Amino acid sequence: MLIASGTPWWRSFPAPRRYLLPLAYRFLPWLAQRLGALPGRRVGFGGTEARGLIHDWARVGLSNHYAARDLANDLEAGMRTVSTPVSAIVFNRDWLAPAGSMQQLLAKMPASKPMLHVLSSQQLGTRADHFHWMKTPQQVAATLLRHND
């Protein structure tokens, strides 16, 4: 089950944001390296994030290739072997994980038989974005249960 997720690959985001992401993917790792960690709350993105995490995230954002420093496993090959069904939920007002981003992530698991659900604010009873759904997760749980029987 994937909720409010997706690949950070810049091409999977709608315009005009997609054109700004490569700049962010170069600047934020530099900032995290310089300061020892990304001060996410100060820059308006995330919390205090480890520089290695930001480096790996930015690399995926630029290349759409999952790999982690000092990890011998081929993450891309591993995702291709996922054969269990994958239920995915995104929210129609989530600019951090839009539907295109999730679709690109699901494409990395071609044997998984994915089901993608896009929920609206009306369906959730709250703003359908990256964070608000967690305050009232009942509709998300109901959607997952309904499609995983």
C-alpha positions, 0 to 999 in steps of 0.5 A, spaced: 500 500 500 502 506 497 499 513 500 501 520 498 507 517 495 511 517 488 517 518 485 520 525 485 522 524 478 521 531 475 518 529 469 513 526 473 510 532 475 505 537 472 508 544 469 510 549 471 513 545 477 516 540 473 521 545 471 523 548 477 524 541 480 531 540 477 534 546 480 531 544 487 534 537 486 541 541 485 540 546 491 537 542 497 543 537 497 548 542 496 545 546 502 544 540 506 551 538 505 554 545 507 549 545 513 550 538 515 543 537 514 537 540 511 533 545 515 527 543 512 522 547 516 526 554 515 526 553 507 519 550 507 520 543 505 520 537 510 523 537 517 530 536 519 533 531 513 539 528 513 544 530 508 545 523 505 537 522 504 537 529 501 542 527 496 539 520 494 532 523 493 535 528 489 539 523 485 532 520 484 529 526 482 534 528 477 534 521 474 528 516 476 533 511 478 533 508 485 539 507 488 542 508 495 549 510 497 553 504 500 547 499 498 549 493 494 542 491 492 539 493 485 533 497 488 530 498 480 531 490 479 528 489 486 522 493 484 521 490 477 520 483 481 514 485 486 508 481 484 503 482 489 498 487 488 499 494 490 494 499 492 496 506 491 492 512 493 494 520 491 490 526 493 488 531 488 491 537 491 497 534 493 503 538 489 508 533 493 506 527 490 501 528 484 498 522 480 503 522 475 509 521 480 505 515 483 504 512 476 511 513 474 513 509 481 508 504 479 511 503 472 517 500 476 513 494 478 510 492 472 508 485 475 504 488 481 497 489 478 497 496 481 490 499 483 491 507 483 485 511 487 485 519 486 481 522 492 478 529 493 477 533 498 469 532 498 471 524 498 476 525 504 472 530 508 478 535 509 483 538 504 486 532 499 493 534 500 499 531 502 498 532 510 491 533 511 488 526 510 492 523 516 487 527 521 481 524 518 484 517 515 477 513 515 476 514 508 483 512 506 482 506 510 475 504 507 478 505 500 484 500 501 479 495 505 474 496 499 479 494 494 484 489 498 478 484 499 
